[in-house]
Amino acid sequence: MSDHDSVLKAAFEQASRFFAGLRDRPVRPMASLDELRTALGGPLAEEGIDPRRVVEELARAADPGIVASAGPRYFGFVVGGSLPAALGADWLASTWDQDAGLYVLGPAAAVVEDVAAGWLLDLLGLPPSSSVGFVTGGQMANYTGLIAARHAVLERAGWNVEEAGLAGAPPVRLVVGAQVHVTIITALRMLGLGSRDVTRVEADGQGRMRPDALRQVVDSGDGPLIVCAQAGDVNTGAFDPFKEIVDVLRGRNAWLHVDGAFGLWAGACPERRHLLKGVDGADSWATDAHKWLNVPYDCGIAIVKDPAAHRAPFAASASYLVQTRGAERDPQDFVPEFSRRARGFAVYAALRSLGRRGIADLVLRLCLRAQRMAERLGREPGVRILNDVVLNQVLVRFEPAGRADADAFTQAVIARVQRDGTCWLGGTRWHDQQAMRVSVSNWSTTEEDIDRSADAILAAVRTERQE
């Protein structure tokens, strides 16, 4: 056990050093691909070396290639950091090394997931009898909700897809919004439903699905139907009109799945809860705990209103397995994985450390930080904010002097900001225009971080105009 003590102390020392410098660290990586390959690569030696030395040398070699996405000025994609309690619990999860698939393999892991699931359903305003599965991220959370959808709509049509497969099954109509996230399309491919016949419903100027257009699509055919809506457009943060969508689907063999990777957390904030009006009328939901809840990677959450439909595609039995027969719950029955990490410990710790009020404050605080960023940038001549900042997303476009190409200029500003390293953010296409996308998702982001980042962005704009 002395090896454990020595190695864990080394890991703690390296982690402490990293956190001590995180706030002022350049957000971009500081080494090239070739430099990292040289530092980390080479042939595997015949003999092993001291474990503590392995950890120390790994930390030194990897450090220049570490993106400071855990820090307060990383605004790329939608990436949170790690709350201290969540990080500590995640370290313990690695130490305990529990397989969270079967109750018998990890009783505490299974119970913690059950407790955290109940807290989540309550916080997010979802039906308390729903079942919850802890998966890797938004991709697998969407997959899990949609495989339950496939089971349910085909079962209602008299087809057992788990036994008979898809060959000869009634065709399933697939309907998504015009701004659907790519993970929905990938999930449909993995389900064997394909992407060629997916119908995209028109959206409004903020990316919200139009209920009138949805009704036209739904009324144009019949048979099993899966509709995918979203809570929090990945570009604008906008929310589909769930109540109206539910009304359109009422009385049909339809399943409504909601991709709420980050937007579903608005349900925990009284000041933003109105954005989710009617979302409890859906049949399944997907979200990421490593986004707005700020737990370490990886942790997605799949929620299904009908536990039987959730369990049907995944439940498996074998003579060698010791499976539950009483009040205990085998988590593997609700996720694609058989063996898996005990992700529930970090979620449990994050929820307990914040409490209901702290989670509401976290969501509202970062929404206000996003508004501050939009206000700071929007005051600059030639800078346009393209979206209504209702959540934590800001879309920005930069106009050059004269008649230069605004798309190329916006891309040049983004590249300059990325090279500078004060903050990091990416680009996107919105309404056939190039834009900068700012996502404020880290619990530690302060107003000072926003102002410092806004200053760096505006400096990049002014420098680019002079060149």
Beta strands, then each sheet from edge to edge (+ up, - down):
strand 1: 131-135
strand 2: 173-177
strand 3: 199-201
strand 4: 225-230
strand 5: 254-259
strand 6: 284-288
strand 7: 300-304
strand 8: 383-385
strand 9: 393-398
strand 10: 426-430
strand 11: 433-439
sheet 1: 1+ 7- 6+ 5+ 4+ 2+ 3+
sheet 2: 8+ 9- 11+ 10-
end
